[in-house]
């Protein structure tokens, strides 16, 4: 299993960043490069505790589906999404938000495990350990642009 952390500072209050982080359209916008779209569950707006959403995207030339469930929700401080169906043997993404002066310090803590036992662990080390943090940083970059009002 792999765990990594990405810390990003935003010049918006935690409440705004928390809500945007749970917005389905903001998420799909952040993953436009992979053609991500919603194919089930919550299809628009913000998610809340107990909600599920199924995403479909293309990574490594293959189409993937992942259904995530919001398993913890403490606005505006913390929420968790966990895979309930999809390509990973395990996927958990903790989102932490802390006021930092006039902005927010967001801390993403992601733990995941690829399927296929030893072959999956090789894939984690060779590819996913770099690929997944980069996806989170790209998502956060998009989130910052949306939060600043530059795009919607």
Secondary structure as UniProt FT lines:
FT   STRAND          2..10
FT   HELIX           14..21
FT   HELIX           24..30
FT   HELIX           32..34
FT   STRAND          37..41
FT   TURN            49..50
FT   STRAND          52..59
FT   TURN            60..61
FT   STRAND          62..74
FT   TURN            75..77
FT   STRAND          78..85
FT   STRAND          88..100
FT   TURN            101..102
FT   STRAND          103..114
FT   HELIX           117..123
FT   HELIX           124..128
FT   HELIX           129..147
FT   TURN            148..149
//
